[in-house]
Amino acid sequence: MGHEAAPVGSRERKRRRTNGDLTRAGLELFLTRGYEKTTVGDIVRRADVSERTFFRYFSSKEELILRPLRAACRALLTEVARRPEAEAPLRALHEGGLAALRRVTGERPERHLATLRVVCAEPGAMAACLRLSTEQQHELARVLAAREGLPEDDPRPLVLAGAFMATVVRATLSWDERGDGTLESLVEAARSHVALLGPALAGSWR
């Protein structure tokens, strides 16, 4: 028999509810008022909590945007690491990336999609996303190097990781430009863009 999940206590339920209220309030304001124009004070008023409470959960409004993206990056690293050893690196990125996307959007797809809409619409949020993407390239390169049994100073994993992360950003922007905002179109945008990565790097464009 499988292990049953431990019951969630009232304190943990309250913590999750407050975290959800703050995240929802922040994303709503970022989408309607704009990321730059929204302050922490605006968020706590919308969520009906104090600023002190906000800073128990988030270090800044930037962190409110980055936390779901960090979760997506962690899922990507996990999924790529568990791909079959015989799988080529680019294939592992393609399949691992799609698995990670399904995982992070599984429970609360609307929160993840709203985060991506903010990133696409707001230069400040996009700048934070790109900084995170640059950081995560090195983590992803380490995972790829370990899969292939390569030394960490081999440049190929970092080159591929950088190209992949840039492709993911471009796919997200393409998804936003389509305008329907659905999870299905996000998955399709990710699939189609990553599928172009190999031919774009190694094939003829004519």
N, C-alpha and C positions, 0 to 999 in steps of 0.2 A: 504494500500500500504506500502511496506517496505521502509526504509530510504535509500536513495542513498548515496554512499560513498562520502565523501568530496573530491573535486579535490586536487591533489597533486601539490604544488607550485614548482617553478623552484629550489628554495633553497633545498627543501626536495628531489627532484629528483637528484640533484647534490650530496647531502649527501649519498643517497642510492647507487648511481653509484660509488662513491669513496669507500664506505664500501665494495661493491661488488668487485671492482678492487683489493683492498688490500687483501681481503679474497681469491680471486682466485689466485692472485700472490703468496701468502704465501703457499697455498695448493699445487700448482704446484711445487714450489721449494722444499717443504718438501718431496714430492713424488719422485722427480728426484735427488735432491742433498742430501737430508737427513735433518731431523729436527735439529739435533745438529749442522750441518755444515752451516745451513742457518742463516744469521743474519738479523736484522731489515733493515740494509743497503741494503742487497740483495733484500729484499721484496720491498722497496720503489723504487729501481732502476727498478725492473720489472714492478711495477705499475705506474712508471713515476710521483711520487709525492715526497714530502720532508719527512724527518724523523719527522719533527714537525707535519705534517699532519697525519702521522701514529699514533703518540701518542695522537692525538685528538680522535682517534677511538678505539685504543687498548692500554692497559697499558704495554703490552709485547707481544712477539710472542707466549707465552704460552696462553695468553688470546685469541689470534686468533683461537687456537685449542679448547679452553674450551667454547667459546661462543655458538657454535651450540650444544654442549653437555649440557650446562646449559639450553638451550631452550628445549631440549629433557627431561631433568629432571623436568622442570616446567610443561611440558605437561603431564608427567607421574603423578605428584601429582594431577593435575586437573582432569585427567581422572579417577584415582582411587577414588577420593573423590566423583565423580558423579555416581559411580556404584550403582546399587540397594542395599538398606539397607540389604535385606535378603540374598544377595550373600555372600558366605563364603570368608574370607580374601584372600586365595590363588587364588580363581576364580576371585576376583576383581583385583588382581595383573595381572593375565593372560590376561583378557580382556582389562583392563585399559592400560596395557603395549602395547598391539597390537594397540589399538586406538591411543595412543601417538605416536607410531612409524609411523603410517599412517599420522598423522597430521604433524609431523615435516618434513616428506619427501614429503609432498604434493606439495609444490610450487617449491622447488629446490632440488630434490632428489640427483642430481649429487654432490652438495656441501656437503650434509650430508654423502653420501657414501665415498667421498674423505677424509673427516675428519676421518671417521672410518678406512679407509685404512692406514692413517698416524699413528693413534693410535696403530693399530695392528703391524705396521712395525718398529716403532721407540720407543725404551725403554724410552726416555725422555718424549715423548708424552703419552705413556702408564702410566708412573708414575703420570703425572698430572691428567690423567683420573681416576686413582685409588684413588687419594686424593679427587677428586670431588665425586666419588662414595661413599667414606666413609662419607663425609659430608652429602650427600643426604640420606644416610640410616636413619639418625636421623629425617630428614624432613618427609620421607616416613613413618617411624614408628609413628610419630605424627598423620599423616593422618589416618593410620590404627587404632590407638587407638581411635581417635575421631569417626570413623565409628562404632566401636564396643562398644563405651561407656565405655572404659577402662581408668583408671588413667594413667598418663604419665609415672609413674615409673613401670608399668607392663612390664616385660622383653619380653613377647612374640612378640609384634609388632616389636621390634628391631631385635630379632632373625630372624623373617621371612623376614623383610626388608633386612637384611644383606645377607641372603641366596639368595633372589631374585636378588639383585644387582650383587652378584658374578655370578649368573647364566646368567645374561644379558651379562656380560663381557665374559664368556666362550662361549656363543652363538655367539658373535661378532667375537671372534677368530676363531671359527669353520667356520663361514661364510667366513672369509678371507682365510682360508686354502683351501676352495673349489675352489677358483680361478676365478669364473665367475663374481663376483663383482656386481651382479644385486640386485635390490631392492626386487624382488620376492624371491630370495634365502635368503636374510637377514630376511624377514618376516617369511619364513619357518624355518630358524635356530632358531629364537626367539620363535616361536610357539612350535617347537619340544623340545627345551631345557627346557622351562618353564613347559611344560606338564610332564617332567620327575621329576620335583622338588618334588611334593607330594609323588610319589612312592619311590623316593630316600631317603626321610626323614623318611617315615613311613612304607614302605613296605619291604617285604623280597627280597633280591637280588638273591635268588636261584630259 
